[in-house]
Amino acid sequence: MARVSRVPLAFILSSKNPRPEDKRRLDEFMATFRERSKAKIAKQFPPLLDELHKESQ
């Protein structure tokens, strides 16, 4: 069973050579971060998201 690291993500980011399991954890976090951020912004500022969508078209 893989060892789960409890090292803070900021520490992994600042590390020049993170352990593979730490790097994998950071990659998983960053992959979901953008979607979670979009959902949070949409909930707090619905008109802003509509405005951004119109600009991108």
CHARMM-style PDB file with segment names, atoms N, HN, CA, C and O in Angstrom:
ATOM      1  N   MET     1       0.844  -1.190   0.000  1.00  0.00      PROA
ATOM      2  CA  MET     1       0.000   0.000   0.000  1.00  0.00      PROA
ATOM      3  C   MET     1       0.884   1.246   0.000  1.00  0.00      PROA
ATOM      4  O   MET     1       1.883   1.309   0.718  1.00  0.00      PROA
ATOM      5  N   ALA     2       0.514   2.220  -0.799  1.00  0.00      PROA
ATOM      6  HN  ALA     2      -0.297   2.168  -1.382  1.00  0.00      PROA
ATOM      7  CA  ALA     2       1.316   3.442  -0.923  1.00  0.00      PROA
ATOM      8  C   ALA     2       1.204   4.285   0.338  1.00  0.00      PROA
ATOM      9  O   ALA     2       0.147   4.386   0.961  1.00  0.00      PROA
ATOM     10  N   ARG     3       2.315   4.876   0.680  1.00  0.00      PROA
ATOM     11  HN  ARG     3       3.173   4.794   0.174  1.00  0.00      PROA
ATOM     12  CA  ARG     3       2.335   5.745   1.856  1.00  0.00      PROA
ATOM     13  C   ARG     3       1.733   7.093   1.468  1.00  0.00      PROA
ATOM     14  O   ARG     3       2.110   7.683   0.456  1.00  0.00      PROA
ATOM     15  N   VAL     4       0.795   7.575   2.282  1.00  0.00      PROA
ATOM     16  HN  VAL     4       0.488   7.096   3.105  1.00  0.00      PROA
ATOM     17  CA  VAL     4       0.164   8.862   2.000  1.00  0.00      PROA
ATOM     18  C   VAL     4       0.936   9.937   2.738  1.00  0.00      PROA
ATOM     19  O   VAL     4       1.138   9.859   3.950  1.00  0.00      PROA
ATOM     20  N   SER     5       1.360  10.931   1.999  1.00  0.00      PROA
ATOM     21  HN  SER     5       1.196  10.995   1.015  1.00  0.00      PROA
ATOM     22  CA  SER     5       2.151  12.015   2.564  1.00  0.00      PROA
ATOM     23  C   SER     5       1.239  13.091   3.114  1.00  0.00      PROA
ATOM     24  O   SER     5       0.214  13.415   2.514  1.00  0.00      PROA
ATOM     25  N   ARG     6       1.607  13.637   4.240  1.00  0.00      PROA
ATOM     26  HN  ARG     6       2.439  13.374   4.728  1.00  0.00      PROA
ATOM     27  CA  ARG     6       0.853  14.742   4.828  1.00  0.00      PROA
ATOM     28  C   ARG     6       1.672  16.024   4.761  1.00  0.00      PROA
ATOM     29  O   ARG     6       1.445  16.961   5.528  1.00  0.00      PROA
ATOM     30  N   VAL     7       2.623  16.055   3.841  1.00  0.00      PROA
ATOM     31  HN  VAL     7       2.808  15.294   3.219  1.00  0.00      PROA
ATOM     32  CA  VAL     7       3.449  17.245   3.654  1.00  0.00      PROA
ATOM     33  C   VAL     7       2.568  18.325   3.029  1.00  0.00      PROA
ATOM     34  O   VAL     7       1.829  18.039   2.087  1.00  0.00      PROA
ATOM     35  N   PRO     8       2.628  19.559   3.532  1.00  0.00      PROA
ATOM     36  CA  PRO     8       1.815  20.630   2.941  1.00  0.00      PROA
ATOM     37  C   PRO     8       2.140  20.828   1.462  1.00  0.00      PROA
ATOM     38  O   PRO     8       3.293  20.708   1.045  1.00  0.00      PROA
ATOM     39  N   LEU     9       1.105  21.132   0.675  1.00  0.00      PROA
ATOM     40  HN  LEU     9       0.169  21.229   1.013  1.00  0.00      PROA
ATOM     41  CA  LEU     9       1.300  21.306  -0.765  1.00  0.00      PROA
ATOM     42  C   LEU     9       2.278  22.434  -1.068  1.00  0.00      PROA
ATOM     43  O   LEU     9       3.029  22.351  -2.039  1.00  0.00      PROA
ATOM     44  N   ALA    10       2.282  23.482  -0.256  1.00  0.00      PROA
ATOM     45  HN  ALA    10       1.672  23.549   0.533  1.00  0.00      PROA
ATOM     46  CA  ALA    10       3.214  24.597  -0.474  1.00  0.00      PROA
ATOM     47  C   ALA    10       4.660  24.118  -0.354  1.00  0.00      PROA
ATOM     48  O   ALA    10       5.535  24.585  -1.084  1.00  0.00      PROA
ATOM     49  N   PHE    11       4.905  23.195   0.558  1.00  0.00      PROA
ATOM     50  HN  PHE    11       4.194  22.816   1.150  1.00  0.00      PROA
ATOM     51  CA  PHE    11       6.254  22.655   0.726  1.00  0.00      PROA
ATOM     52  C   PHE    11       6.659  21.841  -0.501  1.00  0.00      PROA
ATOM     53  O   PHE    11       7.805  21.904  -0.946  1.00  0.00      PROA
ATOM     54  N   ILE    12       5.708  21.075  -1.045  1.00  0.00      PROA
ATOM     55  HN  ILE    12       4.777  21.024  -0.683  1.00  0.00      PROA
ATOM     56  CA  ILE    12       5.992  20.281  -2.244  1.00  0.00      PROA
ATOM     57  C   ILE    12       6.310  21.215  -3.412  1.00  0.00      PROA
ATOM     58  O   ILE    12       7.224  20.953  -4.194  1.00  0.00      PROA
ATOM     59  N   LEU    13       5.544  22.311  -3.525  1.00  0.00      PROA
ATOM     60  HN  LEU    13       4.802  22.524  -2.890  1.00  0.00      PROA
ATOM     61  CA  LEU    13       5.774  23.279  -4.603  1.00  0.00      PROA
ATOM     62  C   LEU    13       7.162  23.896  -4.516  1.00  0.00      PROA
ATOM     63  O   LEU    13       7.811  24.123  -5.538  1.00  0.00      PROA
ATOM     64  N   SER    14       7.618  24.168  -3.296  1.00  0.00      PROA
ATOM     65  HN  SER    14       7.091  23.984  -2.467  1.00  0.00      PROA
ATOM     66  CA  SER    14       8.908  24.831  -3.125  1.00  0.00      PROA
ATOM     67  C   SER    14      10.083  23.859  -3.192  1.00  0.00      PROA
ATOM     68  O   SER    14      11.236  24.282  -3.288  1.00  0.00      PROA
ATOM     69  N   SER    15       9.797  22.572  -3.142  1.00  0.00      PROA
ATOM     70  HN  SER    15       8.861  22.229  -3.063  1.00  0.00      PROA
ATOM     71  CA  SER    15      10.852  21.569  -3.172  1.00  0.00      PROA
ATOM     72  C   SER    15      11.396  21.409  -4.590  1.00  0.00      PROA
ATOM     73  O   SER    15      10.633  21.354  -5.555  1.00  0.00      PROA
ATOM     74  N   LYS    16      12.709  21.338  -4.703  1.00  0.00      PROA
ATOM     75  HN  LYS    16      13.329  21.383  -3.920  1.00  0.00      PROA
ATOM     76  CA  LYS    16      13.317  21.184  -6.033  1.00  0.00      PROA
ATOM     77  C   LYS    16      13.172  19.764  -6.562  1.00  0.00      PROA
ATOM     78  O   LYS    16      13.104  19.552  -7.772  1.00  0.00      PROA
ATOM     79  N   ASN    17      13.127  18.802  -5.665  1.00  0.00      PROA
ATOM     80  HN  ASN    17      13.183  18.974  -4.682  1.00  0.00      PROA
ATOM     81  CA  ASN    17      13.032  17.411  -6.090  1.00  0.00      PROA
ATOM     82  C   ASN    17      12.067  16.662  -5.164  1.00  0.00      PROA
ATOM     83  O   ASN    17      12.501  15.911  -4.290  1.00  0.00      PROA
ATOM     84  N   PRO    18      10.742  16.870  -5.358  1.00  0.00      PROA
ATOM     85  CA  PRO    18       9.786  16.217  -4.457  1.00  0.00      PROA
ATOM     86  C   PRO    18       9.740  14.706  -4.671  1.00  0.00      PROA
ATOM     87  O   PRO    18      10.054  14.210  -5.752  1.00  0.00      PROA
ATOM     88  N   ARG    19       9.349  13.996  -3.638  1.00  0.00      PROA
ATOM     89  HN  ARG    19       9.093  14.399  -2.760  1.00  0.00      PROA
ATOM     90  CA  ARG    19       9.199  12.547  -3.754  1.00  0.00      PROA
ATOM     91  C   ARG    19       8.080  12.252  -4.750  1.00  0.00      PROA
ATOM     92  O   ARG    19       7.156  13.054  -4.889  1.00  0.00      PROA
ATOM     93  N   PRO    20       8.146  11.117  -5.442  1.00  0.00      PROA
ATOM     94  CA  PRO    20       7.128  10.795  -6.461  1.00  0.00      PROA
ATOM     95  C   PRO    20       5.700  10.819  -5.920  1.00  0.00      PROA
ATOM     96  O   PRO    20       4.798  11.321  -6.590  1.00  0.00      PROA
ATOM     97  N   GLU    21       5.481  10.283  -4.716  1.00  0.00      PROA
ATOM     98  HN  GLU    21       6.213   9.875  -4.171  1.00  0.00      PROA
ATOM     99  CA  GLU    21       4.115  10.272  -4.168  1.00  0.00      PROA
ATOM    100  C   GLU    21       3.635  11.686  -3.839  1.00  0.00      PROA
ATOM    101  O   GLU    21       2.444  11.978  -3.948  1.00  0.00      PROA
ATOM    102  N   ASP    22       4.563  12.566  -3.436  1.00  0.00      PROA
ATOM    103  HN  ASP    22       5.530  12.329  -3.348  1.00  0.00      PROA
ATOM    104  CA  ASP    22       4.188  13.960  -3.181  1.00  0.00      PROA
ATOM    105  C   ASP    22       3.859  14.666  -4.493  1.00  0.00      PROA
ATOM    106  O   ASP    22       2.898  15.431  -4.572  1.00  0.00      PROA
ATOM    107  N   LYS    23       4.662  14.404  -5.514  1.00  0.00      PROA
ATOM    108  HN  LYS    23       5.442  13.782  -5.449  1.00  0.00      PROA
ATOM    109  CA  LYS    23       4.427  15.025  -6.824  1.00  0.00      PROA
ATOM    110  C   LYS    23       3.088  14.582  -7.397  1.00  0.00      PROA
ATOM    111  O   LYS    23       2.358  15.384  -7.979  1.00  0.00      PROA
ATOM    112  N   ARG    24       2.772  13.309  -7.231  1.00  0.00      PROA
ATOM    113  HN  ARG    24       3.365  12.657  -6.758  1.00  0.00      PROA
ATOM    114  CA  ARG    24       1.495  12.776  -7.716  1.00  0.00      PROA
ATOM    115  C   ARG    24       0.327  13.447  -6.991  1.00  0.00      PROA
ATOM    116  O   ARG    24      -0.681  13.787  -7.610  1.00  0.00      PROA
ATOM    117  N   ARG    25       0.470  13.633  -5.685  1.00  0.00      PROA
ATOM    118  HN  ARG    25       1.289  13.357  -5.182  1.00  0.00      PROA
ATOM    119  CA  ARG    25      -0.579  14.286  -4.903  1.00  0.00      PROA
ATOM    120  C   ARG    25      -0.774  15.730  -5.360  1.00  0.00      PROA
ATOM    121  O   ARG    25      -1.907  16.199  -5.475  1.00  0.00      PROA
ATOM    122  N   LEU    26       0.314  16.425  -5.617  1.00  0.00      PROA
ATOM    123  HN  LEU    26       1.234  16.044  -5.524  1.00  0.00      PROA
ATOM    124  CA  LEU    26       0.247  17.806  -6.090  1.00  0.00      PROA
ATOM    125  C   LEU    26      -0.411  17.864  -7.474  1.00  0.00      PROA
ATOM    126  O   LEU    26      -1.237  18.741  -7.730  1.00  0.00      PROA
ATOM    127  N   ASP    27      -0.053  16.944  -8.356  1.00  0.00      PROA
ATOM    128  HN  ASP    27       0.617  16.232  -8.149  1.00  0.00      PROA
ATOM    129  CA  ASP    27      -0.642  16.907  -9.699  1.00  0.00      PROA
ATOM    130  C   ASP    27      -2.149  16.674  -9.638  1.00  0.00      PROA
ATOM    131  O   ASP    27      -2.909  17.299 -10.378  1.00  0.00      PROA
ATOM    132  N   GLU    28      -2.583  15.769  -8.749  1.00  0.00      PROA
ATOM    133  HN  GLU    28      -1.966  15.261  -8.148  1.00  0.00      PROA
ATOM    134  CA  GLU    28      -4.014  15.505  -8.593  1.00  0.00      PROA
ATOM    135  C   GLU    28      -4.730  16.752  -8.085  1.00  0.00      PROA
ATOM    136  O   GLU    28      -5.819  17.083  -8.555  1.00  0.00      PROA
ATOM    137  N   PHE    29      -4.121  17.439  -7.131  1.00  0.00      PROA
ATOM    138  HN  PHE    29      -3.236  17.171  -6.750  1.00  0.00      PROA
ATOM    139  CA  PHE    29      -4.721  18.652  -6.580  1.00  0.00      PROA
ATOM    140  C   PHE    29      -4.857  19.725  -7.658  1.00  0.00      PROA
ATOM    141  O   PHE    29      -5.913  20.342  -7.795  1.00  0.00      PROA
ATOM    142  N   MET    30      -3.790  19.946  -8.422  1.00  0.00      PROA
ATOM    143  HN  MET    30      -2.932  19.445  -8.311  1.00  0.00      PROA
ATOM    144  CA  MET    30      -3.813  20.992  -9.443  1.00  0.00      PROA
ATOM    145  C   MET    30      -4.811  20.666 -10.560  1.00  0.00      PROA
ATOM    146  O   MET    30      -5.400  21.574 -11.146  1.00  0.00      PROA
ATOM    147  N   ALA    31      -5.002  19.389 -10.855  1.00  0.00      PROA
ATOM    148  HN  ALA    31      -4.524  18.651 -10.379  1.00  0.00      PROA
ATOM    149  CA  ALA    31      -5.942  18.996 -11.903  1.00  0.00      PROA
ATOM    150  C   ALA    31      -7.380  19.347 -11.525  1.00  0.00      PROA
ATOM    151  O   ALA    31      -8.181  19.697 -12.392  1.00  0.00      PROA
ATOM    152  N   THR    32      -7.706  19.256 -10.252  1.00  0.00      PROA
ATOM    153  HN  THR    32      -7.055  18.971  -9.548  1.00  0.00      PROA
ATOM    154  CA  THR    32      -9.078  19.550  -9.823  1.00  0.00      PROA
ATOM    155  C   THR    32      -9.244  20.991  -9.366  1.00  0.00      PROA
ATOM    156  O   THR    32     -10.370  21.458  -9.199  1.00  0.00      PROA
ATOM    157  N   PHE    33      -8.142  21.701  -9.162  1.00  0.00      PROA
ATOM    158  HN  PHE    33      -7.227  21.321  -9.298  1.00  0.00      PROA
ATOM    159  CA  PHE    33      -8.210  23.062  -8.621  1.00  0.00      PROA
ATOM    160  C   PHE    33      -8.974  24.006  -9.543  1.00  0.00      PROA
ATOM    161  O   PHE    33      -9.799  24.795  -9.082  1.00  0.00      PROA
ATOM    162  N   ARG    34      -8.703  23.927 -10.839  1.00  0.00      PROA
ATOM    163  HN  ARG    34      -8.033  23.286 -11.213  1.00  0.00      PROA
ATOM    164  CA  ARG    34      -9.347  24.834 -11.800  1.00  0.00      PROA
ATOM    165  C   ARG    34     -10.870  24.651 -11.815  1.00  0.00      PROA
ATOM    166  O   ARG    34     -11.613  25.633 -11.819  1.00  0.00      PROA
ATOM    167  N   GLU    35     -11.335  23.395 -11.823  1.00  0.00      PROA
ATOM    168  HN  GLU    35     -10.732  22.597 -11.820  1.00  0.00      PROA
ATOM    169  CA  GLU    35     -12.779  23.140 -11.829  1.00  0.00      PROA
ATOM    170  C   GLU    35     -13.427  23.639 -10.542  1.00  0.00      PROA
ATOM    171  O   GLU    35     -14.504  24.233 -10.573  1.00  0.00      PROA
ATOM    172  N   ARG    36     -12.764  23.393  -9.410  1.00  0.00      PROA
ATOM    173  HN  ARG    36     -11.889  22.910  -9.386  1.00  0.00      PROA
ATOM    174  CA  ARG    36     -13.329  23.854  -8.138  1.00  0.00      PROA
ATOM    175  C   ARG    36     -13.376  25.371  -8.085  1.00  0.00      PROA
ATOM    176  O   ARG    36     -14.325  25.947  -7.552  1.00  0.00      PROA
ATOM    177  N   SER    37     -12.363  26.018  -8.633  1.00  0.00      PROA
ATOM    178  HN  SER    37     -11.593  25.550  -9.066  1.00  0.00      PROA
ATOM    179  CA  SER    37     -12.328  27.480  -8.649  1.00  0.00      PROA
ATOM    180  C   SER    37     -13.458  28.032  -9.507  1.00  0.00      PROA
ATOM    181  O   SER    37     -14.128  28.987  -9.114  1.00  0.00      PROA
ATOM    182  N   LYS    38     -13.671  27.438 -10.668  1.00  0.00      PROA
ATOM    183  HN  LYS    38     -13.127  26.662 -10.987  1.00  0.00      PROA
ATOM    184  CA  LYS    38     -14.751  27.895 -11.545  1.00  0.00      PROA
ATOM    185  C   LYS    38     -16.103  27.744 -10.862  1.00  0.00      PROA
ATOM    186  O   LYS    38     -16.941  28.641 -10.943  1.00  0.00      PROA
ATOM    187  N   ALA    39     -16.323  26.623 -10.193  1.00  0.00      PROA
ATOM    188  HN  ALA    39     -15.642  25.894 -10.127  1.00  0.00      PROA
ATOM    189  CA  ALA    39     -17.595  26.392  -9.512  1.00  0.00      PROA
ATOM    190  C   ALA    39     -17.802  27.410  -8.391  1.00  0.00      PROA
ATOM    191  O   ALA    39     -18.908  27.916  -8.199  1.00  0.00      PROA
ATOM    192  N   LYS    40     -16.745  27.702  -7.663  1.00  0.00      PROA
ATOM    193  HN  LYS    40     -15.847  27.290  -7.819  1.00  0.00      PROA
ATOM    194  CA  LYS    40     -16.829  28.664  -6.565  1.00  0.00      PROA
ATOM    195  C   LYS    40     -17.136  30.069  -7.092  1.00  0.00      PROA
ATOM    196  O   LYS    40     -17.966  30.778  -6.522  1.00  0.00      PROA
ATOM    197  N   ILE    41     -16.474  30.467  -8.167  1.00  0.00      PROA
ATOM    198  HN  ILE    41     -15.800  29.892  -8.629  1.00  0.00      PROA
ATOM    199  CA  ILE    41     -16.712  31.784  -8.764  1.00  0.00      PROA
ATOM    200  C   ILE    41     -18.138  31.862  -9.308  1.00  0.00      PROA
ATOM    201  O   ILE    41     -18.809  32.880  -9.141  1.00  0.00      PROA
ATOM    202  N   ALA    42     -18.597  30.806  -9.949  1.00  0.00      PROA
ATOM    203  HN  ALA    42     -18.051  29.979 -10.084  1.00  0.00      PROA
ATOM    204  CA  ALA    42     -19.949  30.793 -10.513  1.00  0.00      PROA
ATOM    205  C   ALA    42     -21.000  30.951  -9.418  1.00  0.00      PROA
ATOM    206  O   ALA    42     -22.022  31.608  -9.616  1.00  0.00      PROA
ATOM    207  N   LYS    43     -20.739  30.342  -8.263  1.00  0.00      PROA
ATOM    208  HN  LYS    43     -19.908  29.808  -8.102  1.00  0.00      PROA
ATOM    209  CA  LYS    43     -21.692  30.433  -7.165  1.00  0.00      PROA
ATOM    210  C   LYS    43     -21.705  31.843  -6.569  1.00  0.00      PROA
ATOM    211  O   LYS    43     -22.770  32.364  -6.239  1.00  0.00      PROA
ATOM    212  N   GLN    44     -20.540  32.457  -6.430  1.00  0.00      PROA
ATOM    213  HN  GLN    44     -19.675  32.033  -6.698  1.00  0.00      PROA
ATOM    214  CA  GLN    44     -20.452  33.776  -5.803  1.00  0.00      PROA
ATOM    215  C   GLN    44     -20.792  34.908  -6.767  1.00  0.00      PROA
ATOM    216  O   GLN    44     -21.403  35.898  -6.364  1.00  0.00      PROA
ATOM    217  N   PHE    45     -20.407  34.776  -8.025  1.00  0.00      PROA
ATOM    218  HN  PHE    45     -19.910  33.972  -8.353  1.00  0.00      PROA
ATOM    219  CA  PHE    45     -20.580  35.863  -8.996  1.00  0.00      PROA
ATOM    220  C   PHE    45     -21.159  35.349 -10.313  1.00  0.00      PROA
ATOM    221  O   PHE    45     -20.447  35.323 -11.317  1.00  0.00      PROA
ATOM    222  N   PRO    46     -22.418  34.944 -10.338  1.00  0.00      PROA
ATOM    223  CA  PRO    46     -22.994  34.411 -11.587  1.00  0.00      PROA
ATOM    224  C   PRO    46     -22.890  35.368 -12.777  1.00  0.00      PROA
ATOM    225  O   PRO    46     -22.564  34.913 -13.873  1.00  0.00      PROA
ATOM    226  N   PRO    47     -23.152  36.679 -12.619  1.00  0.00      PROA
ATOM    227  CA  PRO    47     -23.051  37.568 -13.787  1.00  0.00      PROA
ATOM    228  C   PRO    47     -21.639  37.631 -14.369  1.00  0.00      PROA
ATOM    229  O   PRO    47     -21.474  37.765 -15.581  1.00  0.00      PROA
ATOM    230  N   LEU    48     -20.631  37.534 -13.519  1.00  0.00      PROA
ATOM    231  HN  LEU    48     -20.766  37.424 -12.534  1.00  0.00      PROA
ATOM    232  CA  LEU    48     -19.249  37.601 -13.976  1.00  0.00      PROA
ATOM    233  C   LEU    48     -18.931  36.432 -14.907  1.00  0.00      PROA
ATOM    234  O   LEU    48     -18.275  36.616 -15.932  1.00  0.00      PROA
ATOM    235  N   LEU    49     -19.384  35.255 -14.561  1.00  0.00      PROA
ATOM    236  HN  LEU    49     -19.918  35.106 -13.728  1.00  0.00      PROA
ATOM    237  CA  LEU    49     -19.126  34.078 -15.383  1.00  0.00      PROA
ATOM    238  C   LEU    49     -19.819  34.205 -16.738  1.00  0.00      PROA
ATOM    239  O   LEU    49     -19.253  33.822 -17.762  1.00  0.00      PROA
ATOM    240  N   ASP    50     -21.038  34.739 -16.750  1.00  0.00      PROA
ATOM    241  HN  ASP    50     -21.498  35.050 -15.918  1.00  0.00      PROA
ATOM    242  CA  ASP    50     -21.745  34.962 -18.014  1.00  0.00      PROA
ATOM    243  C   ASP    50     -20.974  35.939 -18.889  1.00  0.00      PROA
ATOM    244  O   ASP    50     -20.863  35.747 -20.100  1.00  0.00      PROA
ATOM    245  N   GLU    51     -20.444  36.985 -18.271  1.00  0.00      PROA
ATOM    246  HN  GLU    51     -20.534  37.141 -17.287  1.00  0.00      PROA
ATOM    247  CA  GLU    51     -19.681  37.999 -19.000  1.00  0.00      PROA
ATOM    248  C   GLU    51     -18.420  37.385 -19.624  1.00  0.00      PROA
ATOM    249  O   GLU    51     -18.094  37.672 -20.776  1.00  0.00      PROA
ATOM    250  N   LEU    52     -17.725  36.554 -18.872  1.00  0.00      PROA
ATOM    251  HN  LEU    52     -17.990  36.321 -17.937  1.00  0.00      PROA
ATOM    252  CA  LEU    52     -16.519  35.900 -19.382  1.00  0.00      PROA
ATOM    253  C   LEU    52     -16.859  34.951 -20.526  1.00  0.00      PROA
ATOM    254  O   LEU    52     -16.108  34.840 -21.495  1.00  0.00      PROA
ATOM    255  N   HSD    53     -17.981  34.279 -20.408  1.00  0.00      PROA
ATOM    256  HN  HSD    53     -18.591  34.370 -19.620  1.00  0.00      PROA
ATOM    257  CA  HSD    53     -18.397  33.339 -21.448  1.00  0.00      PROA
ATOM    258  C   HSD    53     -18.701  34.086 -22.747  1.00  0.00      PROA
ATOM    259  O   HSD    53     -18.357  33.613 -23.830  1.00  0.00      PROA
ATOM    260  N   LYS    54     -19.340  35.239 -22.643  1.00  0.00      PROA
ATOM    261  HN  LYS    54     -19.620  35.624 -21.763  1.00  0.00      PROA
ATOM    262  CA  LYS    54     -19.667  36.040 -23.829  1.00  0.00      PROA
ATOM    263  C   LYS    54     -18.396  36.539 -24.520  1.00  0.00      PROA
ATOM    264  O   LYS    54     -18.315  36.550 -25.748  1.00  0.00      PROA
ATOM    265  N   GLU    55     -17.404  36.952 -23.723  1.00  0.00      PROA
ATOM    266  HN  GLU    55     -17.470  36.943 -22.725  1.00  0.00      PROA
ATOM    267  CA  GLU    55     -16.150  37.463 -24.286  1.00  0.00      PROA
ATOM    268  C   GLU    55     -15.380  36.379 -25.030  1.00  0.00      PROA
ATOM    269  O   GLU    55     -14.700  36.665 -26.016  1.00  0.00      PROA
ATOM    270  N   SER    56     -15.481  35.156 -24.570  1.00  0.00      PROA
ATOM    271  HN  SER    56     -16.033  34.924 -23.769  1.00  0.00      PROA
ATOM    272  CA  SER    56     -14.710  34.072 -25.182  1.00  0.00      PROA
ATOM    273  C   SER    56     -15.319  33.609 -26.503  1.00  0.00      PROA
ATOM    274  O   SER    56     -14.681  32.860 -27.243  1.00  0.00      PROA
ATOM    275  N   GLN    57     -16.524  34.035 -26.809  1.00  0.00      PROA
ATOM    276  HN  GLN    57     -17.043  34.643 -26.208  1.00  0.00      PROA
ATOM    277  CA  GLN    57     -17.173  33.605 -28.058  1.00  0.00      PROA
ATOM    278  C   GLN    57     -16.843  34.516 -29.206  1.00  0.00      PROA
ATOM    279  OT1 GLN    57     -17.308  34.294 -30.324  1.00  0.00      PROA
TER     280      GLN     57
END
